[in-house]
Amino acid sequence: MAITISEKTLNDLEFDTILLRVETFCVSDLGRKASQNIKPFLQKEILLSELKKVDEYLTSFANDNRIPNHSFDDILKEISLLDIENSYLSPESFLKVLNISETVNEQLKFLKKFKEIYPILFQHSQEVEFTTQHIDSIKKIITSFGEVDDKASQNLKLIRKEITHTRSQINESFSRALSKFHSAGYLDDIRESVVENQRVLAVTSMHRRKIKGSLLGTSKTGSITYIAPQATLQHTRELENLIFEEKQEVILILKILTDELRIFQPLLVQYQTYLTDLDLIGAKAKYAHHINAVLPKISTDKKVFFKNAFHPILLEKNKENKLKTIPQTLELNEQQQIIVISGPNAGGKSITLKTIGLLQVMLQSGILIPVDEKSSTTIFDKILTDIGDNQSIENQLSTYSYRLKNMRQFLKKCNDKTLFLIDEFGTGSDPELGGALAEIFLEEFYEKKAFGIITTHYANLKVLADELENVVNANMQFDERSLEPLFKLFIGQAGSSFTFEVAQKNGIPYSLINRAKKKVEGEKIRLDKTISKLQKERNKLQKTSEGLEKEQDKAKKHSENLSVKQDKIQHKLELFQELYDTNQRMLVTGRKINELANKFFQTNNKKELISEFTKWATIERAKYLKKNPPVKKTKSEKKKIKVVAKEKKATFEKIEKEILEKVEKVREVKKEIAKKIEKQKADYNFKPNDKVRLINATSTGTIEKVEKNIATINYGFLTTKANINKLELVQAAK
């Protein structure tokens, strides 16, 4: 089934603000346009592929193999011109085509080289063809300065040569005329000027009839007349003709090159589409990096677990204002299907609701989200929202009528693959009647197995949440002393509205609050008081529990440290005991040997010495064997050991033989390579600026010149000469 998320849902969750942020990270105009058209994906397979691409791009920021720059110019105009017969592209347009083609090829080569690091991006790049044919054609004709190369055709080369010659003649003839008329005193002090891109003589108006040429204007005062001398006019006309011929030749060359490029039009469309997609992926990854977003686990099970989730818009706004943003942890599953959040206004109920909805929509649009990496979620077919006033003036609908219309749509569309989010559920009508209808709606959503989060002040909905098995109450924590919101979600208990407490904090007189209390039913007051009291007790218990947990963690760490220290001490004691036993044995042995040696020195009786030493050694061996009796091996075990040893030996010999064969092959290959290198070196003609060194030497120098097989080598601190047969090449000159 296709995924459908309405524009209303996107507007309710302020998804367009996220798109504006993503747009700022794009590097091309087409990428920026595409970012404004980001929508939730209709198919799960395409969505998962997009998320993996963005995640791979994000990982490139943390390693040494960052994805190359992929900025590019829009070539839609050039692609359109290729469809028009006899049209031709300008040199600037060819440069844009060249740039986009080289950028794509660079990406394709990079992703092929690092396909193990970026497998999904590599797979995506395989849809684009790698070719340099049209690139080579453009480079032959168009220079890097955006001009047609002189070598583009023989005729163009000749025309430009004549243009250069003619311009030289114009300058020479003008210089002669300038010198001649200046000497005659016909020129003004400025001598010359430029009119219509042409050098002219600045003639004093009284002498203008004395100079033959073309009059091209006068100064503002009329004292100077600008004349192009007759001597340069013929050359100027010739230059104009040559420039026209050059222009026609350039157009002809560009038409031929354009015709060659026409067959590559589909490829250029593919290039532009690929780079636009890559720009969008990159922008999503850069935005994710900016807000510390990750890709949570996409679960096949029906559950949502967002740990330490941040509302991205609030997160950035608080960063600008240097305020702390408190994350929320929330879970929806089969046992916790719907969460009813209650508590005072301005406590963070709506922002919690919007956080979950916006993060889910972002994820289903291929944008990573700011949550803990241990988070996980599923993909919903529908996400329905009813957030805000939504009063419709055009349709003459009240808030409540509009909300009822929404509920009708919810009831139609809700199923077990739906996530619904309703803010201030049941409001807009009589509390008792509206609350009763809200109960029925909640029961319907529950029966349809839909996942959802609602916020409410209605006590009957809090009671219903306790009664339904897989629906839970939750509240936004509030400090009962300061009456300040803590912006922390607590699952498992309904929240008090703290209506009168908040009113008192905001300066409402106590007498008015008491009168209001008297007008409210006693049961309502008692219920609110009970909830408030329970919430206070729970806050105290929570603080105590947190303190106990910290103490428990400290005690556990202390216990672990003591255990580690005890193990170390025990190990040292064992080592000391072993050392002591060894020393004692050595002392006993030393004393015995010393005793036997002294006796031998006195008697000089070798037989007696050997006899007593053998007897003592036999007794010691018997003691050792008593403590460490030898394990007798059966015949079968001995046989098995021999067989295993024989097999190991055979395996070793076989491996040794294979390795030797491979080594021989490698040696042969190395010999062949060495011969080729030696031949290349022998055939190499040394030239100036080659880096070389003498054979068997280590110092490297640069050849300054080569004369009759004798090279002059500069080592920086000295210069020497050597026969080129005694040199070996280190690096050829560029």
N, C-alpha and C positions, 0 to 999 in steps of 0.2 A: 504493500500500500504506500502511495506517495505521501511525503510529509507536507502538511499545509499549515502555515503560520500566517495569520492575517496581518494586514497593514495596521489595524487597530491595536493589535498586540505589540507590534514594533513601536508604535507611537506611545502607547502607555508606558513602555519600558525605556523610552528615550534612546532607542537604538541608533537614531540618526546622529546623536552626539558622539557615539563610538565611531561611526563612519567618518565624521569630520576629523577625529583624532587620527584614524588610520590614514586618511588622505594626506596629512602633513608629512608622513614618512615615505610617500611615493617619490620616485625620482624622475618621472615623466608625466607629461600632460595627459596621455592616454591612460596611464595608471591612475591618475587622480580622478579622471572621469569614471573609470571602471569601479573605483572604490565607493563612489556614491550609489552604485547599482548592486552592491553586495546584498544578497538576500539569503535566508536560510535555504540550505540545499534540499532538493526534492527527493533525492535518492541517497540512501545510507552509504552505499559503496563509494560514490563520488565524494561524499562528505568525509569519510574516513581517509581517503586518499589525500584530500586537501589538507586535513589536519596533520597528517604525517609529513607532507611537504613543508608545511609551516614549521613543524617541530624540528625537521632536519635543518632547515635554514637557520633556526634559532640556535641549534648546537654549533653552527659554524662560527658564532661569535666567541665561543669558548675554546676553539682549537686554532692551530697554526695554519689551517687550510681554509681560509675564509673564501666564500664565493666571490668571484671577481665582480667588478663594477659592471652594471648592465643598464646604464642610462642610455637613452636613444631618442632620436628625433621622430616626430610623426611623419610618415611617408604616404599618408592616405592620398594626398594630392598627386604624388608621383605615380602611385598605383593606378589612379583614375586616368592619368594622361596616357599610360601604356595601353589603355583600351581604345584610345582615339587614333585613327589611322593618320599617318603623315605628321603626327605630333612628335615633338622631341623634348627631352629633358635638358635643363640647364646644367652647367658644370657643378653648381651648388647642390642641385638635386642629386646628381650622381655621387657627390661626396656623402650626402645623407644616406643613400642606398648602400654605399661602401661601408659607412660606419655601422649601420644596423647589421649588415652581413658579417662583418668581422667580429662584432660583439657576440652574435649568436654562435659563430664558429668557436670563439674563445670559450663560451659557456659549454659547448658540446665537448670540446677537448678536455676541459677541466673536470666535468662530471664523469667522463669516461675514465679519466685517470684516478679519480677518487670515488668510484662507484660503490666501493665497499662501505664508505663513510656515508654517502648520500644515495642509497639504493632507489628510493622512490623518485627523487628529483632526476636521477639518471634515467630511470624508466620513462619518465615524462619527456625527457630530452630526446629519447630515441624516436619520438614521433616526428621529429624535425630532421630534414635531410642535410647532411654535411657536404658542401661543395665549395670550391674556390674558383670555378670556371668564370663566372661573371665578375668576381672580384679581380681576377687577373686582367680581364678585358678592360675594366674601368681604370685600373692602375696604369695600363699602357697608354691611355688617352688623356686622363685627367690628373693634373698634378695635385700635391697636397695643399696648394694655395687656391684650389678651385678654378684653375685655368686649363685650357686645352694645351697639351704639350706640343712643343715645336715639332717633335718627331712623330706626331699623330699621322701626318701624311707628308710626302715629298713636296707637294705643291705648297702646303702651309709653311713648310720650312723655308722654301725659296721666297715666298711672299714676305714673310717676316724679316728675312735677310735684306730684301729690297727696302722694306719700311725703315729698317735701321739705317741703311745707307742714305735713303732720301732725307731722313731727319738730320743726319749728319751734314748733308748738303745745305739744308735749310739753315742750320746753325752757322755754317761757314759763310754762306752768302749774306746772312743777316749781320754777322760780325763785321764783314767787310764794309757793308753799307753803314753800319753804326760808326765805324772808325772814320769812314770818308766824310759823312755829314757832320760828325762831331768836330772834325778838324776844320770844316767849312764854317762852323759856328751856327748851324741851322737848328741844333737841338737844345731842348731845355736842360736844366741842371740834372733832372732825373734820368735823362737820356733815353730810357726805354720803359715800356710797360707791357701788360698782358691784357688783350681784349679778345673775348670769345675763344679762350684757350690758345691764343696765337700771340707770339712776340711782335710788338709794334714799336716804331720809333716815336719818341715824344718830341714832336717838332713844334717850335714856336710858331704860332698861327701866322705871323707876318712872313714866314719863309715857306709856307706849305706848298705854294705853287712851284717852288724850285726843286721839289722831290717828287719823282714819278713813283706811283704806287697806288694802292687802294686805301681810300680814306675810311677809317672804321669808327670814328667818333671824336669827340672833343671833351676837354675837362669841363667842370661845372662853371668855371669863370670864363671859358672860351679862349683862354690864353695859350692852351696847348692843343694841338691837333695830333691824333693818333693815326699813323700811316704805316701800312705794311709795304715795305719797299718792293719795287717791281722785280728785283732780282730773286726774291723768295717766292713770288706768287706762282710761278711755273712749277717749282718744286712742291709748293703747298697743294696745288691741284693734283699733282701726281701722287702725293701722300694720301689725299682724300680718296682717290681711286683705289690705291693699294689697301687702305683700311676697309673700303667696301668689299674688295675681293677677299680680304682676310675674313671678314664677317661671314660672307657667303660660304667660304671654305669651312669655317668653324661650324656653321649650321649643318652643312653636308656631313661633316664628321660626326656631329652629335646625333643626327638622324640615323646614321649607320649604326652607331653605338646603341641608340635607343631600340632599333629594330632587333639587335642582338639580345637586348635585355627583355624583350617582350615575352619570350618563352619562360622567363623566370618569374613572371608576375604572380602565379599561384604560390611560388616559394616565398616571395617577398611578403605576401599576405600572411603566410604561415609564420614567417620570422616575426612580423609585427605582433601577431596574436600571441606567440610564445613569449616574447619579451614583456608584453603587457601583463600576461598571467604571472610571469616571474616577478615583475615589479609589485604586483598585488600581494604575492606570497611574501616577498621581502618586506613590504610595508607592514603586513600582519605580524611578521617575526620581530621587526624593530619595535612595534608597539608593545608586543608581548615582553620584549626585553626591558622596555621602559617601565612597565607596571609589574615586573617580576611574575609574569604569567607562565603557566605550564600546561602540558597536555595531560589531563587526568586519564585514568583508565576508563576506556569505553566498555562497559559491562554488557554482556548478553542477558544477564539477569535484570529483572525489573526493580531497580533501586537507584536512589540518588544519595550520595554521601559527599557533601562539600565540607572539607575541614579547613578552618581558618580562611573562610571566603571573604573577599573584599568587594565592595561595590566600586568598580573602576573609576566612575566619574567622581564619586565622593573621595576616593583615594587620592586622585590627582588634585582635586580642589583643596583638600586638607594639607597636602604636601606644599602647595603654593602658600597657604596661610600658616605653615609650620605647626599644624595641629595633628594630634595622634588619631589614627583611624582604628577602631576596634573591630576585629574580624568576627564572623559568626560561623559556628559549626552546626550543620543541620543535616538530618538524615530522613529519607522517605523510603519505606520498603513495604513488603506485604503485611508486616505486623504493625507498621506505623504509616498507614496509608494517607491519612489527612491530619494536618496539624492546625489547631485552632489557637491563634496567638491573641492574648488579651493583655490589658494593662493600661496605664494612663496615656493620654495624648503626649506627643513630643518625646515618647520613650524609645522610638526606633522601630515600631511595628511595621510601618509602611516601607521603610528603607530595607528591612530584612526581607520582606516579601519581594520587593523589586530586585534586590541583590540576586536572589535565587533565580527569578525569571530572566533577568538580563544575562546572567552568566550562562544559563541554558541556551538562550537564543544566540548569544555570541558563539558558543561552542558549535551549535548546529549551523552556523554561518561560516565555519572554518576559522574562527578566531580563538586563540588560546586565552585561558582565563586565570585571574589571580587567586589561586587556591593552593593548598598544600599538595605536594606531589603524590601523597597517599590517597587523595580524593578519587572518587569514581562516580560515574553516572551512566545512564542509558540514553538512548535516542527516542524522543517522543514524536508520535505522528502529528499531534496537535498540542499547541500551547495556547490556552484561553485566558484572557485577563479582563478584570473589571476593576479598574483603579481610577480614583478621582471622581469629581462631580459629574462630568459628562452630560450636563444639561444641554438639550438640543433646542435652540431658539428657532432654527429653520423649520424643524418638524413639529414645533410647538409641543415638545415633550418635557415634562418635569423630570427632575433627577430620578424619582422613583419609577416613573413610567419607562424611562430610558434603561434603568437597571433591570426592570422586569423583562424588557425586550432582550437584554443581554442574557438573562437567565433562561429565556426560551431557547436562545441559540446554544447555550451551554448544554441544556438538557437534550437537544437534538444531536449535538456533536460529541458529547462525552462518551468515552469508552475506556477500556483498560489500558490504552496506550496514550492517554491524555494527561497533561499537567495543567491544572487550573489554579489561578491566583486571584483571590477576591479581597479587596480592601474595604474595610468597614461593612462587613456582610450584614444585610438586612436593614440598613439605615435608609432614611428617606420617607418613612411612613410611620404610622402609629407603632410605638415600641412593642406593644403586646401582639397586635395583629401582624405587623411586619416580622416580628420575631418568630411567630408561629409558622409563617410562610417560609422563612429562612430555614427553620428546622426541617421542613419537608424537602426543601432543595438539598440540604446537606445529606439527608437520608438517601435521596435519589443518587447523588454523586457517589455516595458510599456503596450503594448497591451496584452501580456501574463499574466498580473497581478502579475508579479514576484516582490518580495521585493529586493532592492539592494542599494549598496553604491558604488559610483565611484569617483575617484580623477582625475582631469584633469587640463591642462593649456589652453585648447582650448576655445576661446571666443564663437564660434558657439554653443558649448554644454551648456555654461552658458546661452546663449540666449534661447536655446530650453528648458532648465529647467524652465525658466520663462514662457514660452508659454504653456507647458503641465500642465494640471490642478493639478495632484497629484504628480508632480515632483518638488522638491525644491532645491534652491541653498544654499550652506553653505560655510563658509570659516574659516580657522584657523587664529585667531587674531594675529596681528603683531603690535609692537610698532613703530609708524611712525617716532618717534624722534631717538630712539636708533637703530632702524631696527633690534630689537631682537624679536624672536618668543615668544608668550605668551602661546602657546600650549593649547589654549581654542577654542573650536568649537562654532561658532555662526551660527545658522540656520536662513535662510531668505534672505541672500544676498551673491552674488558672491564675491570672493576675488581677489584683484589685485596681479599680480605676483611680483610686486616691482623689476622687472628685473634690471632696470638701477640704482635704489637706492641701491640694494644689491651689484651691481658691483662697485659702487662708494665707498661703505663701505669697500669693500675688496681691495681697493687700485688701481683700474683701473683709469688711468688718465681721467680727465673730458673732455679733447679734444676728446679722442677716443669715449667716451660715446656719445658726441654730434654728432660725425660723424655717429655713429650707429643709433642715433635717426633719422637723415636725411634720412637714407636708408629705414626706416620703413614707411609704408603708414601713412598718417596723421590721417586717421580715427582710425587706430589701436592705435596710440599714444593717441588721444583724448579719445577713449574708456577706455584705461588703466588708463589715468589721471582721468577720471570721476569716475571710480570704486575706484581708490585710494583715491580720494577726498571724495567720499561717505563713504568709510570705515573709514577715519579719522573723518568725522562728526559723523558717527555712534558710534565710540569709545568715542568721547566727550560726545555725548548724553547718552551713556551707563553709563559713569562715573558720569554724572550729575544725571541720573536716580537712580543709586546706592546710591549716596549721599542723594537724596530726600527720597528714601525708608528708609535709616537709620534714617534720621530726623523724618520721619513719624512714624517709629517704636518707636523712643524715645518719640515723642509727644503722641502717643497712650498709651505707658506705663505710662507716666506722668499723662495723663487723667484718666487712670484706677486707679492709686494710689490716685488721688484727689477724684475720685468717691467713692473709698473704705473708705477714711478718712471722707468724707461727710456723708456717711451712718453710720459710727461709731459715729460721732458727733450728728447726728439726733437721733440715738438710745439712746445716753446718755441724750440728752435733754428731750426725752420722759420719760426716767426713772426719771430724776430730777423733771419733771412736776408731774408725778404720785406720787413721794415721797412728793412733796410740798402739793399736794391736800390731801393726806392722813394725813399729819401733821396738816393741817388746820382743817380738820374734827375732828381730835383728840383734838385739842385746844378748838374748839367750844364745843365739847361734855364735855371736862374737866371743862370748865368754867361753863356750865349749871349744872353739877353734883355738883361742888363746891358751886354754888349759892344755890341749893336745900339743901345741907348738912348744910350750915351756918344757913339757915332759920330754919331747923329742930333743930339745936343745941340751937337756941334762944327760939323757941316756944314749942319744944318737942311734936309736933302734928304729929302723925304717919299718920293719915287719910289724912291730907292735903299733906304730903310728897308723899304718894302713889298716890293720885289723880293728883297732878301736874306732877309727873314723868310719869304716864300713859298717861296724856294729851300730854306731850312733845314727848314721844316715838311714839305716834300715829301720831302726825304731821310729825315727821322725817320719819316714815314708808311711809306716804302718798307721801312725796317728793321723796323717793327712788323709789316707784312704778310708779310715774309719769315719772321718767327718765328711769326706767327699767321695763316696763309693762310686766306682766307674760303672757306667751303663753298658751292659753287654749287648752287642748287636747280634741278631740272628743271621743265619746264612742268607736267608732271603733278603734281609735289609742290606747286608754287605753287597750282595749281588745287584740289588737295585741301585745302590750308591755308585757301583762301578758302571752300570748301564747309563745312569744319568750323566756321570762324568764323561763317558765315552761320547754320548749324544752332544753334550756341551762342546767337547773338543771338535767333533765333526762340524757342528754348526759354526763354531769359531773359524775353522779352516775354510769353510765354504764362504763365509762373509769376507774373510781376509782375501780370498781369491777374487771375489767380485769387486772388492774395493781396489785391489791391485790392477784389475782389468780397466776399471773406470779411471784410475789414476793415469794409466798408460794412454788412454784415449784423450784425457785432458791434456797430458803432456804433448801428444801429437798435435792437438788443436793449438796449443800455446806456441809450439814450434812453427806451425804454419803462419799464425798471426805475427810472430816475431819476424819471420822471413818477409812477410808482406810489408811490415813496418820498416824493416831494413831497406827493402827495395824502394819504398816510397821516399825514405830519407835519402837514399843514394840518387834517386831521380829528381829530387827537389832542387829547384834553382833558388839559391839564397838571394834576398833583395833587401834594400834598406828598410829599417824599422822592424825587421824580424828579431825576435828575442831568441838568443842562442847561448850555448855553453860549450866549452871544449870537452871532447870525449873523456869520460872518467873524472871530470871536474864537477864542482858544485856551484860555483859562481855563475850568475846569469848576466849577460850583457846585451846591448842593442847594436845591430849592424848600422854603421853610418854610411858606408859605401862599399862596393865590391868592384875590384879592378884586377882582371887577369887571374881569377881564382884566389885572389888575396882579399880577405875581408878586414875592414877596419872596425874594431869592436869597442864600444864605449861602455865602461863599467861604472860610470858615474864619477868615481874618484881617479880613474886613469883610462887611457886609451891604448889599445894594442892591436897588432895585426896578426892574422893566422890564416893558414891555408884552409879553404872551405871543406877539404876532405877530412880535416880534423875537428869539424864542428858538428854538433847535433842540434836540431830544431827544438825549441821549447814552445814557442808560440809564433804563428805566422802573423805578419803585419796585416792590419785591417784594411 
